[in-house]
């Protein structure tokens, strides 16, 4: 087996012109900065609009809850049997409806 040396020449010129970074080495030009208050004193809403919001109107959901009759909880989708290994965590899923919305505990 014969090993030949690589005869490819290497280009040793710079990738970027030497003067390309001259502007980075010079001192930056300073500009004046106007100092302003950090608090916005302009209002986006007129005081009349704010007064109307303060009066408060009843929420539509409050009215609907009072008008709906109470119903007993009803199972829509019952629990299904699940096969699993002992000690393996599982999730049971069911759908229950009623008014007010029923709560399910563990």
TAKAWO-V130741 format. One record per pair of residues at least 6 apart in sequence whose C-alpha atoms are under 7 Angstrom apart, sorted by the first residue. I is the first residue (numbers start at 0). J is the second residue. D is the distance in whole Angstrom. If there is no record, write none. Layout:
BEGIN
I | J | D
I | J | D
END
This chain:
BEGIN
69 | 98 | 5
69 | 99 | 6
70 | 97 | 5
70 | 98 | 5
71 | 97 | 6
71 | 98 | 7
72 | 95 | 6
72 | 96 | 5
72 | 97 | 4
72 | 101 | 6
73 | 95 | 6
73 | 96 | 5
73 | 97 | 6
74 | 94 | 6
74 | 95 | 4
74 | 96 | 7
75 | 94 | 5
75 | 95 | 5
75 | 96 | 7
76 | 93 | 5
76 | 94 | 5
77 | 93 | 5
77 | 94 | 7
78 | 91 | 6
78 | 92 | 6
78 | 93 | 5
END
